[in-house]
Amino acid sequence: MNFTELPVWFTVAQVAVPEPSNMALFGLGLVGLVIGRQTAKRRKQDRNED
């Protein structure tokens, strides 16, 4: 069997890749949420200790 004579068709799916700046903003947003939750927990504990 000679494989050079067989037609080959394939398609490549295009995937949208986010820009680095979008990923940086997303990461900063997550960091902000984590820091905000930790700060809120700390403030709540400080109020309960008084």
N, C-alpha and C positions, 0 to 999 in steps of 0.2 A: 504494500500500500504506500503510495507516494503522498505525503502530507502537504507538499508544496502546491499541489493542484487544488486543494480544498479551499473554498472561500471562507474567510473568517470575518465575522462581524461582531463587534462589541461596542458598547457605549460606556462612556465614563460619566458618572453622575457628578454634577457640580455641587459642591457643598459650600455654603456661605461660611467663611472663616471670619470671626469677629476681629476687629482691629485691636491692636495692643492698647490703645487709649481707652477703648470701651471696657476691656478686661481690667485695666487699672482702676477705672471708676467703679466698676462692680466690686473689685477687691476692697477698695477704700470704703465703700458703702457697708460691706460686711464687717470690716474692722470697726467702723463707727457704731454699728448695731451692737457688737460684742462689748465694746467699751461702755456704751450707754447702759446696757443691762447690768454690767458689773458695778457701775457707779450707782445705779438705782438700788441694787441689792445692798451695797455698802451704806447708803444713806438710810435705807429702811432699818438696817441693823443698828445703826447709830441712834435712831429715834427710839427704838425699843429698849436700848440699854439705859436711856435717861430716865 
